Amino acid sequence: MAESMRGLKRSHRCTEVSSADIGSTVTVMGWVQRRRNLGSLIFIDLRDRSGLLQIVFDENSVGSDGFAKAETLRSEYVIAVVGKIQKRSAAVNENLKTGDIEVIAESLRILSESDTPPFHIEENSQTKDEIRLKYRYLDLRRPDLQRNLMLRSKVAYLMRDFMAKEGFIEIETPVLTKSTPEGARDYLVPSRVHPGSFYALPQSPQLFKQLLMCSGYDRYFQITKCFRDEDLRADRQPEFTQADMELSFVDVDDVLDVNERLLKYVFKEAIGVDVQIPLPRMTWQDAMNRYGSDKPDTRFGMELHDVSEVVKDCGFGVFTGALENGGSVRGIAVPGKASMGRKQIDKLVDLAKTYGAKGLAYLCVNEDGTYKSSFAKFMTEEELAALVEAMEGKPGDLLLFAADKNKVVWAVLGALRLHMAKELNLLDPNQYNFLWVTEFPLLEWSDEENRYMAMHHPFTMPMEEDWDKIDSEPGAVRAKAYDIVLNGTELGGGSVRIHQDDIQEKMFEVLGFTKERAWDQFGFLLSAFKYGVPPHAGLAYGLDRMVMHMVHADSIRDVIAFPKVKDASCLMTEAPGTVDEKQLEELGLAINLPEETTEEE
């Protein structure tokens, strides 16, 4: 039966005691991790968020009633113990912070009993994710997850500390706002008092932080929740936390400078990693040409080679056909994989097809200098030798080639490069390679929409030297946009914003907005810009992704207290769920679900 805490006050967390406290009487509270009954002695491993502490129940010290009570203890019971710290009577446990001491219990209170948990509370649990997430409140007791969330808390504090010292003001922006047409899908919230109208949950505080610059706050910062109704993956959730900032009277270098110093401070103070600044920079075009990705992992080589010129006159129609259609032929050299079997290569071909390729060409450079290739019969020995030389191929290398439109070639080889790096164990989790990717295209063509779309958002400033191409060659206009990349993950991104009326109006025109539509969607911002707007720029980090890298987690769910699963549902609360008909009536809503098709249909 549960007892009260009346008259008791915790003096220490479990690992806040040490050998320096030997002889002291302490009051500790927590969960029973494990019980060992040796007859005359009962040993309990007591757990709280700080770690484990061994408690010893001896009938001489705790009394017969206390000893009998200790015999009833089970895993996850919540207890309070008063006792004296002494040096361990048995062998020291080098794996525990408190491994050289123990507490001899003098009194015990059972504050709460526990049913048998559905899984054992332990580090690096092998329990299925579905079970752990259904009982997330138990999963969160695991020491590794608790360390993750405590580190996350520390990172948030360090960011706030740094930003405050740099003159940033923390300001909250609205969560119920207006839907915008660009970007990912919004989560919509129906309005009861405005029937037929909807709020949108913010994908980012973008428009509000720009308005704050118009309002003269100069430097804004916020750690805030954002929402995007998009498909999930290992580093993406429908609701996520963003560390957001905006600065006035700055250009690209000013934003990058303050953020490099922020990263150096946070990584050093949080996990002891010394980030060397200034960080390297690479243009978007170079990143795509060298790595096939705008968020390249630079911890290893295996860079792309453009061999279009080398194969333009060869007899292999796959290569020449791609070039005739305005594409390119590129490849990567995988060291030591020339002996890879046909079945393994076929799996690489299947992987390439998932990224849009029609196939994948390969050439093995054997140790004796001979070649084995899927296209050798279409090329002369001299052409093959020239191709290997252009690829900087060495004996033992496997050369993989993609031939298609650049967008497909980059996607295929970028994915294969990462896949093979994992196969070769080239990804050191303790190496932190930061990189700025700059000069993104301002616009990208959407076949689906049959128009240009903003690669970032409609308020991104073009590079001045490219602006004269906006009508004749809009796809060639670069943006004053920048992403911060860590080990192949985009940690954050931002841009210099447009603050001139004429450029903003032209941007809307290029994006296919009529003047009326632009004012309908963004009128409050455009109106504010008529009253004196400073040049401004900003950046936002995905806080979850940053902490995920710091703790070497495989999934972003391991650094979020209550995450969603792949279909954006919560296994613990069973959200989303249905609502009462009365609520729908108040909102003027009716549910019109598509009829399920039968097997006969």
N, C-alpha and C positions, 0 to 999 in steps of 0.2 A: 504493500500500500504506500502511495506517495506521501512524503513528509514535507513539512514546511522548511523554508530557509530561516525562519524567525531566529534572531540572535546570532546568525552567522554572517560573516562578510568575507568574501574571497580576498586573500592576501596576495596571492601570486597566480599567474598562469603557469601551466605545467613546466615550461622550460625557462621560466624567469627565476628559478632556483638553481643553485650550483653548489659546488663543494665549499664555497665561501660561506654558505648558510648552514653548514653542519652544526647541529646542536640547537638550531632555531625551531620554533613551533610555527607551522604554516597551516593555512586553510586553502585547499585546492578543490576545484570543481570541474566536472567534465563528464565524458562518456567512457564507459567500459569498453576498451578495445579487445582485451583478452583476459580470461581468468585461468589461473593454474592452481589447483588444489593439491597440496602435498601432504594433507592430513593435519599436521600440527601447524602448518603455515599455509596461508592463501596469498598468492601474488596476483595483483591486478595491474594491467597496463592502462593508465588513465590518459585519455586523449582530449585535448582541446585544440584550438586553431594553431597554437604555438608548437605543438608536438606531443611527445609521450613522456610520462613520468611513472616510475614503478612504485606501487603502494604495497606494503607488506602488512597483512593482518595476522597478528599473533594474539592468542587468547589472553596472554598475560598483560598485553598493553591495551587491547580493545575491549576486553571483558568477554564473558561467555555469550551474552546477548548480542554484542557487536560482531562476534565471530560467527554466530549462527546467522546473523543477517548477511554477513559477507558471503556465506555459503550459498545464498539465494541469488547472488548477482549473476547476470547474464550479459552478453554482448549488447551494447547500446543503451544499457541502463544509465540514467543520469544520476550522479552521486556527488555528495560533498564529503570531504574527508578532512579532519583535523589531525595533525600528527607531527612527529619530530623528524627532521632530516638527519640521516646518518650516512656514513660511507657504506657502499654496497658490501654486503657480507659475502656474496658470491662473486663470480668473475665480472670484470668490467665489460660493458657492452660498448665497443668502440663506435658502433653505428648510430648511437643515440647521443644527443646533446647532453642528456642527463644520465648517461650510461655509467657514471662512477658513483651515483648517489641513489638513495631510495627514501621513501617516507614510511616510518613506522606509525601505523594508524592508531590513534587514541580514541576516535569516535567516527561513526559513519552514519550518514543520512541518505536514504534512497529518495531522491527528489522526483524521479519519474521512472516507471518501468517501461519495457519495450517488448513488442512482439518480435519474433524472429525475423530479421530483415530478409528481403528477397535475394540479396546478394551480400557478400562480405565487404565491409568498408575497408578498402586497402588501396595502396598505391598502384597505379597502372593496372587498374581492373581490366580483366579480360571478359567481363560480362557484356552481353550484346548491348549495343547502343540503345535499342528500343526499350529494353528493361531499365537501363540506367536513366533514360530521359523520362520514362513514366514515373519513376520514383526519384526525380531530380533532387528533392530535398535531402534524400539519403546520399545520392551521388556527390552532392556538394560537401559532404562531410569528409570526403577523401582528401588526405593531406596534399596530394599533387594539385587537385583543383583549387583547394584553399590557398595554396601558394600562388597559383596563377592569378586568382582574383585579388589577393593582397598586393601582388606586384602591379596589377592593373590600377588599383587605388593609388599606389605610390607614383605611377607614371602620370596619372591625372593631376596629382598634387604638384609634381615637379613641373609639369607644363604650366599650371596656373602660377606657380612661384616665378618661373622664368619670365612669363609674359607680363606679369605685374611689374617686375623690375625693368622691363623694356618699355613700359609706358602704355601697355594695352589695358583697355577697360572691358571688364566682363559684362556683357549685356545679353539678356534673354530675348529671343525673338519668338513670334507666335508659332503654335503648333497647328492651330486651325487657320488655314490660309486659303488661297485661291488656286485652282488648278491651272497649270501651264501646259501648253501643247507640245513642247519639245522635251526630249529625253525619255526616261523610262516611264512606265505606267504609274499613275498616282493611286494611292489609296484614298477613296472618297468617303466622306462622312455626310449623311443627309442632314439637312437643317429642319428642325420642327417648326420654328417660327417663320421660316421662309420656304413654304412648301414648293417642292420641285427644284430647289437650289441645293448645292452641295459645297461643303468645304473640301479641301484636299490636305492630307498630311504632307508636310514638307519633304521633298527629296533632298533639299539642302536649304540653308537660310540665305541663299544667294541674293535675292532681290532686297531683302531687309538689310543685309549688311552693306549693300551699296547705298541704300537710303541713309544708313547711319553715317556713311562718309559724307553724303550731302548735308547731313545735320551737324557736321563739324566735330565728330568725336575722334577723328584722326587715326586712332588705332583701336580696333575692336577685336575681342576674342570671346569664344564660347565653346564649351563642351556640351554637345546637344544630340538628341535623338533625331534621326532622319529615317525616312520610309520610302521603299521602292518596291513596287509590285512586279518583280521580275523573277526569273528562274533562279533557284539557289544552286550553290556549289560549295566547295570546301572553305572558300574564303569570302562567302557572301551570305547575308541574312536579310529578311524582309525589313527588319528594323535594326539599325546599327547606330553606333556612336561616332560622331564626327568632332574632331578638334578643329575649329573653324576660326579663321582670322581674316581681317581686311585692313589695309593701310592706305593712308592718303599721302599725296605728294611723293610718290615713289615710282621707280621703274623696275625692270626684271631683277637687276643685280641687287637692289635693296631688299627685295623679298627673299631672294636666295640666301643672302648674307645672314639675315636674322634667323632663318630656318636652319641653316647649317649650324649656327651656334646653339639653337634650341636642341637639335638632334645630338650634338656633342654633349651638352649638359645632361639631357635626359638619359641617354644610354650609359654615360659614365656613372651617374648617381644611382640609376636603377639596377644595372646588371654589371657594372664595372668594365664595360667595353669602351675603349678609347677610340672614338671616331676621328680620323684625321681630316681636317678641313684646310683649304677649300675642297669640296667634293668634286670629282670629275664630272664633266659635262659632255653630252653627246647630242647632236641634232637628231630629230626624228628620222630623217632620211638616212643618216649613217647607221642608226640603230636597226632600221629595217634591212638595209643592205648587208650589214655585218651579222646580225643575229636573227633576222626574220621576225622580230618582235619589237613593239614600242615599250616593252618593260623587260629588257634583256637581263639574264642572269650572267654576270661577268666573272663568276668564280671559276670558270673553266673556258677553254678556247673553243675549238670545233666551230669556227666562224664560217659563214657562208662565202662561197666563191661564185662570182658571176662568170660563167664560161660561154656566154652567148656568142662572143666574137670567135671563139675557138671552134664552135660547132656549126656556125652559120652556113657553111658549105658542105657539111658532111652528108652522108647518105641515109641518116636515120630520120625518117619522116616525123617522128614524135617531137624531136628537137627543132627541126626546121619549120614544122607546121606551127609550133608555138611562137616562134620568132616572126613568122609571116603574119600572125594574128595580133602582133603588137605586144607579145609577152616576152619572157626571158627564160633562159636555162641556167639554173644555179644548182650548187651541190654542197655537201658537207663531207669531210673526211673523218671517218670514225676509226680511231687508232686501235690496232690489235684485233679487229673483228673481220678480217678477210676470210677467216675459216668458218664464219657463220653458215649454218646449214640452210637449205632451201626453205624448209618449213618456218624457220625463224625469220627469214627474209620476207616470206609471204605474210607473216604477221605485221611486219613493218609496212608492207604494201596496203594491208587492210587499214592500218592506222592512218596512213597518208590519205586514203579515200575518205575517211571521216572528216578530213579538213578540206575536202573539195577536189582532191586530185583524181585524175582518171586512172592513174597508175604511178609506178615508181621505178625508175631505172637504176641499175646498180652495176658497179665494177669492183671486183676484188683484185687487189694488187698482191699477188702471191709472194711468199718469201724469196722465191727464186727469180723474181722480177717478171714472171709471166702474168697474164691477165685472165680472169674469168668474168664474163659480163653478159648481161641480158640483151645487149645490143651490139656485141662484138662483130657479128656477121654483116652489120650495116656500115662498118667503118674500117678503114685501113689500119695497119699496125702503126703507121706514122701518126694518124689522127688520134688513135687511142693513146699513144705516147704523149702527144701534145696535150691531150685532155688531162692525163695524170699529172703532167708537169704544171699545168695551170691550176690544178687542185692541190698542188704541193703534196701529192700522194707519196707515201713511203711503203716499202714492203710490209705487208701485214695489215694495211689499211683497207677498210671497206668504204667505197665512195658511193654516196646516194645522191640521185639527181631528180629534180622536179622541173617540169617544163609546162608552163601555162601562163596565164595573166599574172602579173607581179603579186597581186593580192593573194592569189592561191599559192604561188610558189613560196612566198614569205611564210604564210600560215603553216604550210606542210613542213618545210624545213625547220622552222622555229620549233614546232612540236616535236619533230624527230630528234632535233638537237637535245632538247630537254629529256626526252625518253632515253636516249642513248647515254646521256650523262648519269642518269639514275642507274642504268644497267652497269655502267663502268665505275659506279660509286665515286663520282667526281664532286658530289655536292657536300661540302663540309658545313654542317649546321653551325659551327662555332666561328665561321668566317662571315663577316658582315660587309658586303660590297654595296655601298651606296652609289647612286648615279642620278644626276639630273638629265632628263631627256627634254630637249628644248625644240623650239621652232616647229611645232606641230602644224600640219595643214589647217588652215582656218575652216575649210569646208570639206565634206566628203559626199560623193554622189550616192544617192539611194535609188537602186533599181525599183524597189517596192513603191517608193513615193514618186519616182520619176522626177526628182529635183535634188538640188544640193541641200544638205543638212549641215548644221553647225557641228563640228567635231566635238566641241566642248559645250558652249551655249551661245546664244545670239549676242551676248554682251562682251565677247572676247575681242580685244584690240588686234587688228592686223599689223604686221610689220610694215612700217612706213614705206620702205623701199619696194614693197610688193603691191602696194595699193593700186597702182596704175594698171594692174592686170585684172582687176576685179570684174570687168566686163568682158574682156577678150579671153582670159584664161583663169577663171575663178578657182579652179582646182590647184593652181600653182601658187596661190597666195598663202604665205605662211602667217602663223599667229604668234602673238607674244604670250604663248602658253608654255607651261612647264609641268612635268611630273617628277616626283621624287620616287625612285625605284630602289628596292632593297632585295637582293637575291632573287630577281625575277618576279617580284610582286610590286604592284603599284601601291605605295603607302599613302600617297596623296597627290593632289594636283591643283593647279590654279592658273591664273593668267592676269595680265594687265587688262583692265576693263576699258571699254569705249566710253569716253566722256564728251565727245563732240556730237552735236545733233546731226550734222550732215552724214557722218560715217555711220551712225546708228540707223538712220533712215535708209541708207544704201544697203546695209546689212539685211534689214527686214525685206527690202525689195528683192535681193538676191535669194533669200530664203523662201520667196514666194508669198510673203505677207502683203496684203493690201494695207494701206495706211489705216483704214478703219479697223481691220483685224488687229493690227499692232497696238492701236490705242485701246481696243477692247480688252486685249490680254494684259498689256503692260502700261496702261495709261497712267497709273499712279507713279510709276518710275519715270516715264517720259515727261510727265508734268513736273516732277521734282527737278529734273535736269534743266528746266527752264529758269531755275532760280540760283544758278551758280553752283557748279559741281566740280570738285577738285579732281585732278588725275588720281586714280586709285587702282589698287591691285590686291590680290589676296591668294589664299591657299587653304586647303582643308585636308586633314589627315583622316584616314580610317583608323581610329584608336584601337579597335578590335584587331585589325590586321597587324598593327605595330606590336601589340603585346603578344600576339600569336607567334611572331618571329622571335621575340625575346625569350619565350619559354620553349621554343622548338616544338610547338604543338602542330599536329597534322591537320587539325580542323579548327575553324574559328569558334566552334561550339565550346571548345575547352577553355575559352577565356571570357565567355558570356555566362552570366548566372543562370538565366532561364531562356535558352535558345529554342528556335523552331527547327523542325526537320525539313527534309527536301521539298515536301509539298506545302511548306509554310504553315504547318499546323503545330500545335503544342501538345505533345503526348500526355503531359501531366494534367493540364487544365481542360484538355480536349477542345481548345479553341482552334479555329472558329466554330461557332455553334449556331443553332437556330435561336430565334427570339420569339417572344409572345406575339400573337396576332394583334393585340392591343397596341404594342409598340409600333408595329408596321402601320397601323391605321393612323396613329398620331403623326407619323412622318409622311403619310400619303403615299406609301409604297406598297406595291404588290409584287410577289415573287413569281416569275415566269420561267420555270426551269424547262430545258428541252426534254422532250419525251425520250425515255430510254428505248433504244431499238431492240427488238427481240431477235433471237437467233434465226427465226424463219425469214425475217426481213433482211 
